Amino acid sequence: MNKSDFTPPMMHGVTASKVFLIPQTEHDTIFAFLCAHFPHIQATEWQQRFDDGLVFDLSGEKITQQTPYQSNQHIYYYRFLENEIVVPFEHQIVFENDDLLVVDKPHFLTMTPTGKYVQQTLLVRLKQQTDNAELTPIHRLDRETAGIVLFSKRPETRGVYQQLFATRQIEKIYHAIAPYRADLRFPITTQYRMEKGQPFYTMQIVEGTVNSETDIELLEHNQTWAKYRLYPKTGKQHQLRVHLNALQIPIRNDPFYPVVAHKADDDFSQPLQLLAKALHFYDPIIKQELRFTSQNDLFL
């Protein structure tokens, strides 16, 4: 087998990560280099990966902790977590063709492997379910948000759908439950400049050129809570959450806005009341109008 012929297989829905071994003389073994190169990962976790045979060279040979360092080559490794918290909610596939997989995502399920979650992510669950290592999300929803999300099944057509999002040719409709304010007159269009906030995983509104826009409609209310329909015209991180908070109607159960409230990772008792309710666009590949609607709903 030529080195270029080896493609690491998908393992339990997880595809291998790839690392380039840079020219260096500080570390004699690949194990020592990885421990230093990824300081946020415990050395014991790397040791476990090596012991479990989850680190490979380009020819597919397993690497041991004693394997000497050789620069200017790539290696592969698989990432699994011990004692990963199980997210007790299931996704639903609502549509599938040769190019697209459309999924109704539950609350609390992270889109892709990151930090504390690998197996308990929507992407890995879908790869396990479909046995398709090429699956890639075309856009993203926050862990806290439920609703419709699109995945690409084939690299050959992925760019077509990514371009639809980039050029705002996809209509996105969200529902949210938030406080009712009798003094606000809907519909309202909110326009703000959003930038990274503190903590780093939040966003904030600042002075400057507008870079986010949302149309908001009032659907119903009971004098205390209201249900809103939201049409984001841009796709900034946490945009809807920040925009409603700016109107002093923060989304119900929002753990970040207006105040960061840390909850236990296994606390699923208060889902953020934000739902990606529908997507609508013209598919340039199959040349049809497509509309997908979440089977989930939010109630006052």
N, C-alpha and C positions, 0 to 999 in steps of 0.2 A: 504493500500500500504506500502510495506517495503521501507525503505529509499533508499536501493540499487536499487529499481525498477524504480525510477524516472530518466528519461532522458529528459532534457529540449528540447522542440521541436525547429526546425529551425524557425526563425521569419524574414520574408522579406529577406530571403537568408542569414541571419546572425545566426551563431551558438553561443551558450552561452559560455562565458569564465568562468573558474573555479578558485576559490581562496581558499587556505587553511588558516584557522584562527589559527595562531600560539599561543602558550601560552604567555599571556601578561596581565598586570594589569593596563596599562596606560590609556586604553580607555574602557569606560563602555558600549558603543553601537557599533554595527557592522558598522554603518554609520561613526562614529568618527574614527574607525580603518581604514576604506577604504580611508577616506580623508587624513589620515596621511601616509598610506602605499603607496598611489599613488600621491605623491605631484605634479606631472606634470598635474594632472587632477583637474580642479577647483571644489571647494566644491559645487558650484551651479549646476555643471554638475551631480555630484553624487545625489544631492537633486532632480534633474529632473528625474533621473533614478528611484529613490525610489518612487517619485510621480506618475510615469508612470507604476509602478508595474513591473519593469524590473529586480528585484533582488529577488532570491529565495533561500530557504534552500534545503537540500538534499531530503526532502519529497515532494518538489514542492510547498510549502507554500510561499506566498509572504512575504518578509521582509520589515518592515517599518523603518523609521528613529529612532524609539524608541526601536526597538528590542534589547534586552540585548546581550552583547557579550558572546559567549560560545566558548571556545578554542577547538582545536583538531577536527574540522569538516570542511567540504567544503561548500562553497556557490557558486551559479551561478549568473552571471549578463549578460545582453545584452548591447552592445555598439552601440549607434546611434549618429550621429552628426547633429546639427542644421546648416542649410544654407550650406550644403556640395556643393562644386562646381561641376556642371555637366560636365562630359567629353563627348563632342558631337561626339564621334566616336564609331562604333559598331564592336564587334568581330564576327567571323564566325566560326562555327563548321565545320571542314573539314572531320572528321572521328569519328566513335564511334562503339565500340563493348562492350562486357560484362565487360571488364576491363579498357579500355582506352577511354579518350575523348581528341581529338586532335583539337586545337583551333588556329585560325589565329588572333593574338592580334594586336589591333591598337596602334599607338603611343599615349603617354600621359596617358595610363590606367595602374594604379598600379596593381600588381599581387594580393596581399592580403591586408586585412585591416591593416592600419598602419597610425599613425599620423593624417593627415587631411582627410584621405579617408577611408570610410567603404562601403557604398552603391556603390560608384563609383570606384569599384575595379573589376577586372576580375573574381576572385573567387566568390564574392557575386552575381554578375550578373549571373554567370553560375549556382550557387545553386538555384537562383530564377527561372531560365529558366528550369532546369532539375528536381528540387525538390529533389535533392540528397545531403543530408547533409554530406555524406562521401567523397565528392570530395576533392582532395588534389593535389596541383601541385607537379609533380615529379622533376621538375627543374624550374628555374626562369629566367625571362627577366627583365631588368631594366624598370622602368616606361617609359623612353624615347625611348626604343627600341620596334620595331614592329616585328611580325612574328610568327613562329610556336612554340607552347608550348604544352607539354603533361600533362594531368591530370589523376590521378588514380581514378577509380570509386569505387574500393573495397579494404578494408584494407587487405584482404586475399592474394592479389597478388601484393600489392604495393611494397613490398620489392624486388620483382623480377626485376621490372623496375628501382627502385632506384639503384640496384646493377649494372645494365647495364651502368648507368651514372658514378657510382663510379669506375668501372673498364674500363672506356673509350671504351665501345663497341658500342657507338652511334656516328655516324659521323654527325657533325653539320657543316652546310655551311651558312655563312653570306655574305651579300652584303653591301658595304659601299661606300659613295661618300666622297671623300677627295681630297685635292690638288694634282695636277700632278707634279712630279719631274722627269725631264728628266735624271738626274744623277743617279737615282735608277734603278737597273736592277732586274727585276722580272723573276721567282718567288724568294721570299725571305722567309727565316725562321727566325723569331724573338724569342729570348730566354732571359728572364729577371727574376730577383727576384723582386716580388711585395709584398709590405706591406702597411698597413694603412697609409694614409697621413694626411695632414692638409689642410682644415677642415676634420673632422673625417669620413665624408661620401665619401671622395675621396681616391684614391690609388696612390702610388708612386713607382718608381723604385729605388732600393737600391743595394748596393754591397752585394755579398753573393751567395750562391748556387741557381741556377736557379730553379724556381717553376712555371714558365708559359712559354708556347710555342705556336706560331701561324705560320701557313703557309699562305703566302699572294701571290695572283696572280693578275696581271693587266688585266682587261677585255676590257676596252676602255678608251679613253680620248679625250679631245678637246683642249689640250695644257694648259688649266687652271685647269680644274677639271678632275678627273678620277674615274672610277668605279672599285672597287676591290672585289675579291672573297676571303673570309677569312675562314681558317680551324683551329679553335682553338683546340689544342691538350690537353689543360687543361682548367679548368673552374673557374679561379679567377674572383672576382668581377671587373667589368669595364675592363677586360683584353684587349679586342679588341680596346677600346678607348685609353687605356694607350699605347699599343704597336704601334698604328699608330701615336700617338702624339710623341712617342720616335723617330720615323722616320721623324719627322717634317712635317707630313701630317695629322694633326688632323682632325677628322671626321667633316664634315660640320654641323653647328648648334649645336655643342657639348657645353652644358652650363657649363661643368666642366673642360675640358682640351682644351688648355693649361691653361686657366684662368677661375676661377669660376665667372660666370655672372648670378646673380640672376634675374629671370624673374617673372612677376606676375603669380599666380597660374592659372588664367583664360586666359593666353596668349598661344594660340595654333597655333601661326602663323609660327613657325619655327621648325618643327619636326627634331629631330636628324636623320641624314641620315644613319641609321644603321638598317638592316633588317635581322632577323633570317630566311633565305630564305628556308632552307630545313633540314630535319632530315632523317637519314637512319639507320636502324638497323634490326637485326634478332630477331624476337619476339619468345622467348623460350616457351611461353604458347600456342600460336596458330601455332607455328613452320612454320612461313612464314617470308620472307623478306618484310619489310614495308618501304615505302618512302613517305614522306609528303612534299609538296611544297607550300609556301605562294602564294596566289593570288595577293599580293601586289608587287610593284616593285619600284625601285629607278631610277631616270633619271638624266643625267648630266644637 
